[in-house]
Amino acid sequence: MKLLAINGSPRIGNTDQVVKYFIKSLKEHTDIDFEEIYLKDYKLDFCKGCHNCILIGENKCPPL
């Protein structure tokens, strides 16, 4: 089984501890491949709603 956890919290704290506990508990019962992504590690901009990504391609999304 493959499992991906996407952590949207800007801090490492309770959410991180809960995910780690959940994974530890799962590994006791089954064999899993686990990956965790922290959104704070990525530069994510807000969408302007121009629809360029849909109409002419994702690479045409204008920077903010």
N, C-alpha and C positions, 0 to 999 in steps of 0.2 A: 504494500500500500504506500502511496506517496501522499504526503501532507504538506501543505503550504500555509503558514501563519503570516498574515499581513498585520503588522502592528502599527497603528496610526497614532499612538501616543507620542508626544514630543519628549517625554521623559522616560527613563528606565526606572521602573518602580513596581507597583502592584500588578499591572497588566503583564509585565514581563515575568513576574513570579508565577502568576496563574498559568501562563502559557507553558513555562518550564515544568510546572507540576503536572499539567495535563499531558505533556509529551512523555514525562517520566512514567506516569500511570499507564499510558498507552503502550509503551515499550515493554512493560511487564506482561502484557497480554498478547501482543502481536509484533511482527517484524515490520517496521515502517522506515521509509526514507523521509526525513524531515528537513524542511528549509524554512527559515524565518526571515521576513523582509521588514525592515524598519523604514517607514515612509519619511522619517526625518532625515534619512541619508540621501534622499533624492530631491532635486529641485523641481517642484511641481507648481506650475502657474495656473491661475484661474482661466477658464474658458471664456472667450469673448462672445461666443455664439455666432461666429461669422459663417459657419458651415463649410469653410474651405476644405477641412479634412474630409468631409463627405463628398463634396462636389468635385474637387480636383486633386485630392490626395493629402495624407497626413503630413507629408513634408512641406506642405504649403501653409501650415498653421502659422500665422504671424506671431512674432514675439511680442510680449506685452510692453 
